Amino acid sequence: MSSYRRDIDGLRAIAVLPVVLYHAGLGFRGGYVGVDVFFVISGYLIVGLIHQQMVEGRFSFLEFYGRRIRRLYPALFVVLAATTAWAVARMLWVDLVGYAQSLISALVYVSNIFFYAQTGYFTEDATIKPLLHTWSL
């Protein structure tokens, strides 16, 4: 899937709207619908890319994840550094232990599994989990 798809960009533009409205604090509910649409689009694009490479006989699992790491880790490190500085300055010691666990899960791309086992996304204690949004496909 190397060709640019304007229709998919249009869907992404539509999908971002409920997410922005939810986080704007305007009382809009259902921002998660936009996130779900992003998941579907991402899955579609990733599977299409893998399928194309497999048909051409050039798919490599290690190269696939290597590209993802090179693309995503720089921004992830900035987020983790900023949230770690915030956590050390603002969290209680007992909460820092949980933060450290979530930090490790984010580094190895399993934070969605970690948080699923720990808490719900919309529960009250979710507000003290600064890395709750670090899930990845």
N, C-alpha and C positions, 0 to 999 in steps of 0.2 A: 504494500500500500504506500507507494512512494508519491503518488499524485495528490495534490492538494484538493481537499473537499470543502467547498464553500458551504454546502448544506450542513456539514458537521460543525463548522464554525458557527453557523446560525443557531444550531441546537445548543451549542455551548453558551452562546450569548443569552439565549432564552433561559437556560438552566441556571445561570449565575444570578438572575433576577430574584428568585425566591430566597436564595442564600443571603444576598445582600440585604433584602428587606427584613429577613429574620434577625440578622445581626445588627441592624440599624436601631433596634429597640423600639420599633413602631407598633408593637403588638401583633405583628404578622406571625402566624403559625404556619408550619409546614415547610420551613426552609430545607429540611432534609430531603424533600422531593428533588430539589436541584442537585443535591449531592448524589442521590440515586441515579439521576440522569447522567451525571459525570462518570459514575462507575460503569454504567452500561456503555457509554461512548468509549471510555478507556479500554474496557474489555474488548469491545469490537475492534478497535484500532490495534491493540496488542495481538489479539488472535489473528487478525488479518496479516500483520507483519510476520508473525511466526509461520503462518501457513505459507505465505509467499516464499519465505526463505527455505522452508522444508521442501516445497515443490521444486525449487531451484537447487536443492541439495547442499545448501550452505548454512543451515541453521546450527548454531552452537549455543548450548545452554550457558556455558561460561562466558562467551562473548555477549550474549543477551544481558546477563546480569552485570557484566563488566560495564557495558554502556549505561545501564540504569544507575549504577553506583557513581560513575563519572558525572552523570547529569544531575543526580539528586543530592549526593553527599555534600557538595559545597554549601548549598543553601541549608541543608539539614544541620551542618556543623555550626552555622551562624545562629540558627534557631536554638540549638542545644546550648551553645555558649551563653546566649542572652538569657534563656530561661534558667540556666544553672546559676548565673550571677543573681538573678532575681530570687531564685529559690533559697540560696544561701543567705541572702539579706533579709528575706521576709518570712520564711517558713520555720515552724518549730522543728526541733531535732527529730521528733517522732515522725513528722511528715516528710522530712528529708530522706528517710530510709525508703519510703514508698516512692519518692521522686527518683532516687537512685535506681530503683528497680525499673521504673518506667523509662529512664534514660537508657539503660542497657537494652531494653526491649526495642526502643526506637532505633538504636544503633544497628541492630541486627534485623530490622524490618519485621518484627513480630508484635509491634505495639497494639495492633488491632486485636490480636489473640489475647495478649496480656490484659488489656482493659476490658475485653469481653468477660474474662474470668473474674475481674475485680469489681466492676461497677457497670451500671447502665450509662448510656451516653447522656441521658437527660435527668439523671438522679441529682439530688442536692449535693452530694459529695463530688460530683463531676466538676464543680466550680473550683476546686482546689487541686485539680490535676492539669497542670499547664501543658503537658505533652499529649493530652487526650486526642488532639487533632493530627497526630503524626502517623496515622494509619496509611498503608500503601497497598496497592493491588499486588 
